[in-house]
Amino acid sequence: VSYPQPLHFALMLMKHKSRRHSFIPFRHS
């Protein structure tokens, strides 16, 4: 995994919490 451990975990968590949404809040930026 080329992604940092904390970042990878955050991304997974975001995706898991965003399963109910059709978009990823992380892209809100």
Secondary structure, 3 states (H helix, E strand, C coil): CCCCHHHHHHHHHHHHHCCCCCCCHHHHC
